[in-house]
C-alpha cells in the first residue's frame, strides 16, 4: 500500500526591517501582505482539490548578509515555490514602488494579481538562485539598521 503524501507549496513574504519606523515595519508592505494572505485563502480552496497545502511564512530581513542569503533584490519579495515577485524601487532610496505583472505596471498588486502569482509559482520549475544585486532602497534601510545597532551597544 502506497502512502500518499500531500504536496506543499511554500509561500514566503520577505520584507526588509525599517528601523526608521517606530514598529520596524512598512505600511505598504503590511497592505500587500494582507492582500497576499487573502489571496492564499482563496487559492487554498483550489489547491485542496489538488491535495496541495500552502505553507506561508513571513520573514523580516535585518542585515545585508541575510538579504544576500535570501537571494532578494527588493522589498517586499513574494516567493512562491521557485518564483519571486517583487517591485522595482523607482528611485534609489524612494518608498515608491512599481510592480510589473502581465505587461501591466502598478503601484501595488491587487488580489487578482497575487492569485495569478500563486498559481504561476505552483507550476514554476526550479532555477538557479544566483546572487542578486541588492537595490539601493534595501541597502539604505539595512545600513540604517546596522548603524542603529552599533550606536546602541555599550563598549
DAUR-V269878 format. One record per residue. N is the residue number from 1. RES is the residue in one small letter. PSI is psi in whole degrees, -180 to 180 (* if undefined). Layout:
BEGIN
n = (N;N)
res = (RES;RES)
psi = (PSI;PSI)
END
This chain:
BEGIN
n = (1;2;3;4;5;6;7;8;9;10;11;12;13;14;15;16;17;18;19;20;21;22;23;24;25;26;27;28;29;30;31;32;33;34;35;36;37;38;39;40;41;42;43;44;45;46;47;48;49;50;51;52;53;54;55;56;57;58;59;60;61;62;63;64;65;66;67;68;69;70;71;72;73;74;75;76;77;78;79;80;81;82;83;84;85;86;87;88;89;90;91;92;93;94;95;96;97;98;99;100;101;102;103;104;105;106;107;108;109;110;111;112;113;114;115;116;117;118;119;120;121;122;123;124;125;126;127;128;129;130;131;132;133;134;135;136;137;138;139;140;141;142;143;144;145;146;147;148;149;150;151;152;153;154;155)
res = (x;x;x;x;x;x;x;x;x;x;x;x;x;x;x;x;x;x;x;x;x;x;x;x;x;x;x;x;x;x;x;x;x;x;x;x;x;x;x;x;x;x;x;x;x;x;x;x;x;x;x;x;x;x;x;x;x;x;x;x;x;x;x;x;x;x;x;x;x;x;x;x;x;x;x;x;x;x;x;x;x;x;x;x;x;x;x;x;x;x;x;x;x;x;x;x;x;x;x;x;x;x;x;x;x;x;x;x;x;x;x;x;x;x;x;x;x;x;x;x;x;x;x;x;x;x;x;x;x;x;x;x;x;x;x;x;x;x;x;x;x;x;x;x;x;x;x;x;x;x;x;x;x;x;x)
psi = (124;137;118;122;144;135;149;149;129;131;122;134;108;126;147;136;137;89;-19;-14;147;-33;14;17;179;127;-36;-42;-40;-41;-45;-40;-41;-43;-39;-45;-41;-43;-40;-43;-40;-42;-31;-32;-45;-44;-29;-37;-24;6;46;136;139;125;114;138;136;129;132;123;126;-17;163;-40;-42;-40;-42;-42;-35;-8;47;158;-9;164;131;162;131;118;119;107;-115;9;130;133;119;161;166;135;120;-22;161;-49;16;149;-15;136;150;121;135;128;132;36;2;147;131;156;-28;148;144;176;-38;-45;-44;-35;-43;-42;-45;-43;-43;-41;-33;-37;-9;131;161;140;166;124;67;173;132;152;126;136;152;-31;-49;-46;-39;-51;-39;-37;-36;-45;-46;-42;-34;-43;-45;-32;-17;-4;145;138;*)
END
